[in-house]
Amino acid sequence: MATELKPPIFLIGNYRSGTTITQKLIGLHPDVVTWYEPKTLWLYADPARRHDEFVKADATEKVVRYIRNRFLDYQLRNGNRQIMENTPANVLRVPFIHQIFPEAIFLYITRNPFSYISSMELKWQRAKSFKGLLRLLRETPITQVHYYAGDVIKQIVTKRILRRKYTSIYGPRYRGIDRDLQEHEKLTVIARQWARGNRMAREDLARLGDGRVFTFRYEDLIQEPELVLQRIFEHCGLNCSGEIARTAKEMIDPGRQQKWLRLNPGELAAIIPEVRDEMAFYRYEIPSLLVEHGSRPTRAPLAFQQGHPDIRPSR
């Protein structure tokens, strides 16, 4: 009898939102193998597309067969363990993923937008590493390598030769990002990456129905790692042993929440309109420092709208 693909666990979360540490924590389980950002695999349906938004219609029979076979191959090459996958740009293509893997288990993580914006602004300044380039090419079908070569060369020229502050592009490519890069400041584009990615993921995941998604905040994971990790494992049908919980607690670094203070508060206050509405859904408040620079404070809703999962860990 042929080996079947076990239901993959997909961690949906924007760039710089704690997806990497969360993946490592889940990967502590002996029955789980993690797959770190096979970016080009998800672009197989249309590698020439200038944005990362894929929908159900993109999941043709050929695409479904190819991606599921790649997952099964990865599962078999790694001791037939259940795959836990994390590709941040997937915040823009939940319906596409669900069409390919209707049996999938979904996790969703979000992070305070100001911490995200600060971390992303630094990432926009760095060219892709040689290690990252090799990983990208290793996951790419040989017939599609040429689609990515141009972007890599452009990034190298931008940073290494022209010595510009920012790379040509980094992070989730929402529809219209190329135009926004020409018309707006970088922080505005980064804020839109957070807001649009989070909104699409939140709305698309809510459509999957009750019980299909476990949603949590990065800040809650950092503050209460054992509690949140226990609930993550329960949602995935896995046992969180005491040893795993203790190891996870040792891996957590709680001292990374205020790095956004390095940015100009006036510039941050100016982009609050880009993130204000989405912040309310996750109960994030506008810092008083930014309120003083002309922003109006946001009061988070007492309860989510029907169909939106509660992000607070139960006690």
Contacts in CASP RR format, 6 or more apart in sequence:
PFRMAT RR
TARGET T0000
AUTHOR 0000-0000-0000
METHOD contacts of the structure
MODEL  1
MATELKPPIFLIGNYRSGTTITQKLIGLHPDVVTWYEPKTLWLYADPARR
HDEFVKADATEKVVRYIRNRFLDYQLRNGNRQIMENTPANVLRVPFIHQI
FPEAIFLYITRNPFSYISSMELKWQRAKSFKGLLRLLRETPITQVHYYAG
DVIKQIVTKRILRRKYTSIYGPRYRGIDRDLQEHEKLTVIARQWARGNRM
AREDLARLGDGRVFTFRYEDLIQEPELVLQRIFEHCGLNCSGEIARTAKE
MIDPGRQQKWLRLNPGELAAIIPEVRDEMAFYRYEIPSLLVEHGSRPTRA
PLAFQQGHPDIRPSR
3 72 0 8 1.000
3 75 0 8 1.000
3 76 0 8 1.000
3 80 0 8 1.000
5 68 0 8 1.000
5 71 0 8 1.000
5 72 0 8 1.000
5 75 0 8 1.000
6 75 0 8 1.000
6 80 0 8 1.000
6 81 0 8 1.000
6 82 0 8 1.000
6 83 0 8 1.000
7 82 0 8 1.000
7 101 0 8 1.000
7 103 0 8 1.000
7 104 0 8 1.000
7 105 0 8 1.000
8 71 0 8 1.000
8 82 0 8 1.000
8 83 0 8 1.000
8 84 0 8 1.000
8 85 0 8 1.000
8 101 0 8 1.000
8 104 0 8 1.000
8 105 0 8 1.000
9 26 0 8 1.000
9 32 0 8 1.000
9 82 0 8 1.000
9 83 0 8 1.000
9 84 0 8 1.000
9 85 0 8 1.000
9 104 0 8 1.000
9 105 0 8 1.000
9 106 0 8 1.000
9 107 0 8 1.000
9 236 0 8 1.000
10 84 0 8 1.000
10 85 0 8 1.000
10 86 0 8 1.000
10 90 0 8 1.000
10 97 0 8 1.000
10 101 0 8 1.000
10 104 0 8 1.000
10 105 0 8 1.000
10 106 0 8 1.000
10 107 0 8 1.000
11 19 0 8 1.000
11 22 0 8 1.000
11 23 0 8 1.000
11 26 0 8 1.000
11 84 0 8 1.000
11 85 0 8 1.000
11 86 0 8 1.000
11 107 0 8 1.000
11 108 0 8 1.000
11 109 0 8 1.000
12 90 0 8 1.000
12 91 0 8 1.000
12 94 0 8 1.000
12 106 0 8 1.000
12 107 0 8 1.000
12 108 0 8 1.000
12 109 0 8 1.000
12 201 0 8 1.000
12 205 0 8 1.000
13 19 0 8 1.000
13 86 0 8 1.000
13 88 0 8 1.000
13 90 0 8 1.000
13 91 0 8 1.000
13 108 0 8 1.000
13 109 0 8 1.000
13 110 0 8 1.000
13 201 0 8 1.000
14 88 0 8 1.000
14 91 0 8 1.000
14 110 0 8 1.000
14 111 0 8 1.000
14 116 0 8 1.000
14 172 0 8 1.000
14 193 0 8 1.000
14 194 0 8 1.000
14 197 0 8 1.000
14 198 0 8 1.000
14 201 0 8 1.000
15 88 0 8 1.000
15 89 0 8 1.000
15 116 0 8 1.000
15 120 0 8 1.000
15 123 0 8 1.000
15 170 0 8 1.000
15 171 0 8 1.000
15 172 0 8 1.000
15 193 0 8 1.000
16 111 0 8 1.000
16 115 0 8 1.000
16 116 0 8 1.000
16 119 0 8 1.000
16 120 0 8 1.000
16 123 0 8 1.000
17 88 0 8 1.000
17 109 0 8 1.000
17 110 0 8 1.000
17 111 0 8 1.000
17 116 0 8 1.000
17 218 0 8 1.000
18 109 0 8 1.000
18 111 0 8 1.000
18 218 0 8 1.000
18 221 0 8 1.000
19 86 0 8 1.000
19 88 0 8 1.000
19 109 0 8 1.000
20 36 0 8 1.000
20 86 0 8 1.000
21 221 0 8 1.000
21 251 0 8 1.000
21 252 0 8 1.000
22 86 0 8 1.000
22 107 0 8 1.000
22 109 0 8 1.000
22 218 0 8 1.000
22 221 0 8 1.000
22 232 0 8 1.000
23 34 0 8 1.000
23 36 0 8 1.000
23 84 0 8 1.000
23 86 0 8 1.000
24 34 0 8 1.000
24 251 0 8 1.000
25 225 0 8 1.000
25 229 0 8 1.000
25 232 0 8 1.000
25 248 0 8 1.000
25 251 0 8 1.000
26 32 0 8 1.000
26 34 0 8 1.000
26 84 0 8 1.000
26 232 0 8 1.000
26 233 0 8 1.000
26 236 0 8 1.000
27 33 0 8 1.000
27 34 0 8 1.000
27 84 0 8 1.000
28 244 0 8 1.000
28 247 0 8 1.000
28 248 0 8 1.000
29 233 0 8 1.000
29 238 0 8 1.000
29 239 0 8 1.000
29 240 0 8 1.000
29 244 0 8 1.000
30 81 0 8 1.000
31 81 0 8 1.000
31 82 0 8 1.000
31 238 0 8 1.000
32 81 0 8 1.000
32 82 0 8 1.000
32 83 0 8 1.000
32 84 0 8 1.000
32 238 0 8 1.000
33 74 0 8 1.000
33 75 0 8 1.000
33 78 0 8 1.000
33 79 0 8 1.000
33 81 0 8 1.000
33 82 0 8 1.000
33 83 0 8 1.000
33 84 0 8 1.000
34 83 0 8 1.000
34 84 0 8 1.000
34 85 0 8 1.000
34 86 0 8 1.000
35 74 0 8 1.000
35 83 0 8 1.000
35 84 0 8 1.000
35 85 0 8 1.000
35 86 0 8 1.000
36 86 0 8 1.000
36 135 0 8 1.000
37 86 0 8 1.000
37 87 0 8 1.000
37 88 0 8 1.000
37 135 0 8 1.000
38 70 0 8 1.000
38 85 0 8 1.000
38 87 0 8 1.000
38 139 0 8 1.000
39 87 0 8 1.000
39 89 0 8 1.000
39 136 0 8 1.000
39 139 0 8 1.000
40 47 0 8 1.000
40 136 0 8 1.000
40 139 0 8 1.000
40 140 0 8 1.000
40 141 0 8 1.000
40 144 0 8 1.000
40 148 0 8 1.000
41 67 0 8 1.000
41 70 0 8 1.000
41 139 0 8 1.000
42 54 0 8 1.000
42 67 0 8 1.000
42 87 0 8 1.000
42 89 0 8 1.000
42 90 0 8 1.000
42 93 0 8 1.000
42 96 0 8 1.000
42 97 0 8 1.000
43 49 0 8 1.000
43 52 0 8 1.000
43 144 0 8 1.000
43 147 0 8 1.000
44 63 0 8 1.000
44 66 0 8 1.000
44 67 0 8 1.000
44 141 0 8 1.000
44 144 0 8 1.000
45 54 0 8 1.000
45 58 0 8 1.000
45 59 0 8 1.000
45 60 0 8 1.000
45 63 0 8 1.000
45 96 0 8 1.000
46 54 0 8 1.000
46 58 0 8 1.000
47 144 0 8 1.000
47 147 0 8 1.000
47 148 0 8 1.000
48 147 0 8 1.000
50 173 0 8 1.000
50 178 0 8 1.000
51 92 0 8 1.000
51 173 0 8 1.000
51 174 0 8 1.000
51 175 0 8 1.000
51 176 0 8 1.000
51 177 0 8 1.000
52 89 0 8 1.000
52 92 0 8 1.000
52 93 0 8 1.000
52 172 0 8 1.000
52 173 0 8 1.000
52 174 0 8 1.000
53 92 0 8 1.000
53 93 0 8 1.000
53 174 0 8 1.000
53 175 0 8 1.000
53 200 0 8 1.000
54 92 0 8 1.000
54 93 0 8 1.000
54 96 0 8 1.000
55 93 0 8 1.000
55 95 0 8 1.000
55 96 0 8 1.000
56 95 0 8 1.000
56 96 0 8 1.000
56 98 0 8 1.000
56 99 0 8 1.000
58 96 0 8 1.000
59 96 0 8 1.000
59 99 0 8 1.000
59 100 0 8 1.000
63 100 0 8 1.000
64 99 0 8 1.000
64 100 0 8 1.000
67 100 0 8 1.000
68 100 0 8 1.000
68 101 0 8 1.000
71 83 0 8 1.000
71 85 0 8 1.000
71 101 0 8 1.000
74 83 0 8 1.000
75 81 0 8 1.000
75 82 0 8 1.000
75 83 0 8 1.000
84 236 0 8 1.000
88 171 0 8 1.000
88 172 0 8 1.000
89 171 0 8 1.000
89 172 0 8 1.000
89 173 0 8 1.000
90 97 0 8 1.000
90 201 0 8 1.000
91 172 0 8 1.000
91 197 0 8 1.000
91 198 0 8 1.000
91 200 0 8 1.000
91 201 0 8 1.000
92 172 0 8 1.000
92 173 0 8 1.000
92 174 0 8 1.000
92 196 0 8 1.000
92 197 0 8 1.000
92 200 0 8 1.000
92 201 0 8 1.000
94 106 0 8 1.000
94 200 0 8 1.000
94 201 0 8 1.000
94 204 0 8 1.000
94 205 0 8 1.000
94 208 0 8 1.000
95 204 0 8 1.000
95 207 0 8 1.000
97 104 0 8 1.000
98 104 0 8 1.000
98 208 0 8 1.000
105 235 0 8 1.000
105 236 0 8 1.000
106 205 0 8 1.000
106 208 0 8 1.000
106 212 0 8 1.000
106 213 0 8 1.000
106 214 0 8 1.000
107 213 0 8 1.000
107 214 0 8 1.000
107 215 0 8 1.000
107 216 0 8 1.000
107 232 0 8 1.000
107 235 0 8 1.000
107 236 0 8 1.000
108 201 0 8 1.000
108 202 0 8 1.000
108 205 0 8 1.000
108 213 0 8 1.000
108 214 0 8 1.000
108 215 0 8 1.000
108 216 0 8 1.000
108 309 0 8 1.000
109 215 0 8 1.000
109 216 0 8 1.000
109 217 0 8 1.000
109 218 0 8 1.000
109 221 0 8 1.000
110 198 0 8 1.000
110 215 0 8 1.000
110 217 0 8 1.000
110 218 0 8 1.000
110 282 0 8 1.000
110 311 0 8 1.000
111 217 0 8 1.000
111 218 0 8 1.000
111 219 0 8 1.000
112 218 0 8 1.000
112 219 0 8 1.000
112 257 0 8 1.000
112 284 0 8 1.000
113 191 0 8 1.000
113 194 0 8 1.000
113 195 0 8 1.000
113 275 0 8 1.000
113 278 0 8 1.000
113 279 0 8 1.000
113 284 0 8 1.000
114 260 0 8 1.000
114 268 0 8 1.000
114 287 0 8 1.000
114 290 0 8 1.000
115 218 0 8 1.000
115 256 0 8 1.000
115 257 0 8 1.000
115 259 0 8 1.000
115 260 0 8 1.000
116 190 0 8 1.000
116 194 0 8 1.000
117 187 0 8 1.000
117 190 0 8 1.000
117 191 0 8 1.000
117 194 0 8 1.000
117 260 0 8 1.000
117 263 0 8 1.000
117 268 0 8 1.000
117 271 0 8 1.000
118 259 0 8 1.000
118 260 0 8 1.000
118 262 0 8 1.000
118 263 0 8 1.000
119 259 0 8 1.000
120 170 0 8 1.000
120 171 0 8 1.000
120 190 0 8 1.000
120 193 0 8 1.000
120 194 0 8 1.000
121 186 0 8 1.000
121 187 0 8 1.000
121 190 0 8 1.000
121 263 0 8 1.000
123 170 0 8 1.000
123 171 0 8 1.000
124 166 0 8 1.000
124 167 0 8 1.000
124 170 0 8 1.000
124 186 0 8 1.000
124 190 0 8 1.000
125 165 0 8 1.000
125 166 0 8 1.000
125 167 0 8 1.000
126 159 0 8 1.000
126 167 0 8 1.000
127 155 0 8 1.000
127 156 0 8 1.000
127 158 0 8 1.000
127 159 0 8 1.000
127 160 0 8 1.000
127 167 0 8 1.000
128 136 0 8 1.000
128 152 0 8 1.000
128 155 0 8 1.000
128 167 0 8 1.000
133 152 0 8 1.000
136 148 0 8 1.000
136 152 0 8 1.000
137 145 0 8 1.000
137 148 0 8 1.000
140 148 0 8 1.000
151 168 0 8 1.000
151 169 0 8 1.000
154 168 0 8 1.000
155 167 0 8 1.000
155 168 0 8 1.000
155 169 0 8 1.000
158 164 0 8 1.000
158 166 0 8 1.000
158 167 0 8 1.000
158 168 0 8 1.000
159 167 0 8 1.000
166 186 0 8 1.000
169 177 0 8 1.000
169 181 0 8 1.000
171 193 0 8 1.000
172 193 0 8 1.000
172 196 0 8 1.000
172 197 0 8 1.000
174 192 0 8 1.000
174 193 0 8 1.000
174 196 0 8 1.000
174 197 0 8 1.000
177 189 0 8 1.000
177 192 0 8 1.000
177 193 0 8 1.000
180 188 0 8 1.000
180 189 0 8 1.000
180 192 0 8 1.000
181 189 0 8 1.000
185 267 0 8 1.000
187 263 0 8 1.000
187 267 0 8 1.000
187 268 0 8 1.000
187 270 0 8 1.000
187 271 0 8 1.000
188 271 0 8 1.000
188 274 0 8 1.000
191 271 0 8 1.000
191 274 0 8 1.000
191 275 0 8 1.000
192 274 0 8 1.000
194 275 0 8 1.000
194 278 0 8 1.000
195 274 0 8 1.000
195 275 0 8 1.000
195 277 0 8 1.000
195 278 0 8 1.000
198 278 0 8 1.000
198 282 0 8 1.000
199 278 0 8 1.000
202 278 0 8 1.000
202 281 0 8 1.000
202 308 0 8 1.000
205 212 0 8 1.000
205 213 0 8 1.000
205 215 0 8 1.000
205 309 0 8 1.000
206 213 0 8 1.000
206 307 0 8 1.000
206 308 0 8 1.000
206 309 0 8 1.000
209 307 0 8 1.000
210 307 0 8 1.000
213 309 0 8 1.000
214 231 0 8 1.000
214 232 0 8 1.000
214 235 0 8 1.000
214 309 0 8 1.000
215 309 0 8 1.000
215 310 0 8 1.000
215 311 0 8 1.000
216 228 0 8 1.000
216 231 0 8 1.000
216 232 0 8 1.000
216 311 0 8 1.000
216 313 0 8 1.000
217 282 0 8 1.000
217 311 0 8 1.000
219 257 0 8 1.000
220 228 0 8 1.000
220 311 0 8 1.000
220 312 0 8 1.000
220 313 0 8 1.000
221 228 0 8 1.000
221 229 0 8 1.000
221 252 0 8 1.000
222 252 0 8 1.000
222 253 0 8 1.000
222 254 0 8 1.000
222 257 0 8 1.000
223 254 0 8 1.000
224 313 0 8 1.000
225 245 0 8 1.000
225 248 0 8 1.000
225 249 0 8 1.000
225 252 0 8 1.000
226 245 0 8 1.000
226 248 0 8 1.000
226 249 0 8 1.000
227 313 0 8 1.000
227 315 0 8 1.000
228 313 0 8 1.000
229 240 0 8 1.000
229 244 0 8 1.000
229 245 0 8 1.000
229 248 0 8 1.000
230 240 0 8 1.000
230 245 0 8 1.000
231 313 0 8 1.000
231 314 0 8 1.000
232 240 0 8 1.000
233 239 0 8 1.000
233 240 0 8 1.000
233 244 0 8 1.000
234 240 0 8 1.000
260 268 0 8 1.000
261 289 0 8 1.000
265 289 0 8 1.000
265 290 0 8 1.000
265 292 0 8 1.000
265 293 0 8 1.000
266 290 0 8 1.000
266 293 0 8 1.000
268 290 0 8 1.000
268 293 0 8 1.000
269 290 0 8 1.000
269 293 0 8 1.000
269 294 0 8 1.000
269 295 0 8 1.000
272 286 0 8 1.000
272 290 0 8 1.000
272 295 0 8 1.000
276 286 0 8 1.000
276 298 0 8 1.000
279 285 0 8 1.000
279 286 0 8 1.000
279 298 0 8 1.000
279 300 0 8 1.000
280 298 0 8 1.000
280 299 0 8 1.000
280 300 0 8 1.000
280 301 0 8 1.000
281 301 0 8 1.000
281 304 0 8 1.000
281 308 0 8 1.000
282 300 0 8 1.000
282 311 0 8 1.000
283 300 0 8 1.000
283 301 0 8 1.000
283 311 0 8 1.000
283 312 0 8 1.000
284 298 0 8 1.000
284 300 0 8 1.000
285 297 0 8 1.000
285 298 0 8 1.000
285 300 0 8 1.000
286 295 0 8 1.000
286 296 0 8 1.000
286 297 0 8 1.000
286 298 0 8 1.000
291 297 0 8 1.000
303 310 0 8 1.000
304 310 0 8 1.000
304 311 0 8 1.000
END
